[in-house]
Amino acid sequence: MLVMFKVNVYEIKAKLSEYLDRAANGERIVICRHNKPVAELRAVEEVRADPRPVGPLTGRPAFDVPSSFFDPLPDEDLDLWDGSGPAIVSPAAESAPPYGARQRRASKKRRS
């Protein structure tokens, strides 16, 4: 059963327990501020009680992670990740004018 009910904040404050019971029974309560919806009160879905299985999902392909995956990265790679290494610039970016340069040149021409 899905019933939606609109109520303003002041009424929720005054009768919170009542609205919590209604939400637990399947109603969706839209909370409004000055008759504009701002939130929704509804029941929480059942929470998983049993632990999730660890490992590959049934019916899905499995793969092996090589032990080298867990080896530390070389210092050069770590420098690139934290930004302290040299920037890698593509050849196309080297030949392109800086961002906005074309617009600046065009605006200078208009002023003269």
C-alpha positions in Angstrom: 0.0 0.0 0.0 1.5 3.3 -1.1 -0.3 6.4 0.2 1.3 9.9 0.0 0.3 12.5 2.4 1.5 16.2 2.5 2.1 17.9 5.9 3.8 21.1 6.9 6.8 21.2 9.3 4.9 22.6 12.2 2.5 19.7 12.2 5.3 17.1 11.9 6.9 18.7 15.0 3.7 18.5 17.0 2.8 15.0 16.0 6.1 13.3 15.1 5.2 9.9 16.8 1.9 9.7 14.9 3.6 10.4 11.5 6.4 7.9 12.3 3.7 5.2 12.9 2.0 6.1 9.7 5.3 5.8 7.8 6.0 2.5 9.4 2.6 1.3 8.1 3.5 2.1 4.5 2.5 5.7 4.0 4.8 8.2 2.4 4.6 11.6 4.1 5.9 14.6 2.1 7.1 17.3 4.5 6.5 20.8 3.2 7.8 24.2 4.3 5.3 26.9 3.3 3.4 24.3 1.2 6.6 23.5 -0.9 7.9 19.9 -0.6 11.3 19.7 1.1 11.6 16.1 2.4 9.9 12.8 2.5 9.3 10.5 5.5 8.9 6.8 4.7 9.6 3.5 6.2 13.2 2.1 6.0 13.5 -1.0 3.9 14.5 -4.2 5.6 18.2 -4.2 6.5 20.3 -7.2 5.5 21.0 -9.3 8.6 23.2 -11.9 7.1 26.7 -11.0 6.0 27.4 -10.5 2.3 29.2 -13.3 0.6 32.9 -12.8 -0.1 34.2 -13.8 -3.5 33.0 -14.0 -7.0 29.3 -13.8 -7.7 27.6 -17.0 -8.9 27.2 -17.0 -12.7 29.8 -14.3 -13.2 33.3 -14.9 -14.6 36.1 -15.1 -12.0 39.6 -13.7 -12.5 42.9 -14.0 -10.8 44.7 -11.0 -9.5 48.4 -11.4 -10.0 50.6 -11.0 -7.0 52.5 -8.1 -8.8 49.3 -6.1 -8.4 50.2 -5.6 -4.7 53.8 -4.6 -5.3 54.6 -1.0 -4.4 54.6 1.5 -7.3 57.9 2.9 -8.5 58.9 6.4 -7.2 58.4 7.9 -10.7 54.8 6.7 -10.8 54.1 7.9 -7.2 55.4 11.3 -8.1 53.0 11.5 -11.0 50.1 10.6 -8.8 50.8 13.2 -6.1 51.6 15.9 -8.7 55.3 16.4 -7.7 56.6 14.8 -10.9 56.9 16.3 -14.4 53.6 17.1 -16.1 52.8 15.0 -19.1 51.7 17.1 -22.0 50.4 15.8 -25.2 51.9 17.1 -28.5 48.5 18.6 -29.5 48.4 20.6 -26.2 51.9 21.9 -26.7 51.1 23.5 -30.1 47.7 25.0 -28.9 47.5 28.5 -27.6 46.8 28.9 -23.9 43.2 28.7 -22.9 41.4 32.0 -23.6 44.2 33.4 -25.8 42.1 33.5 -28.9 39.3 35.3 -27.1 41.7 37.9 -25.6 43.1 38.6 -29.1 39.7 39.0 -30.6 38.6 41.4 -27.8 41.7 43.6 -28.3 41.0 43.9 -32.0 37.5 45.1 -31.3 38.7 47.8 -28.9 41.1 49.3 -31.4 
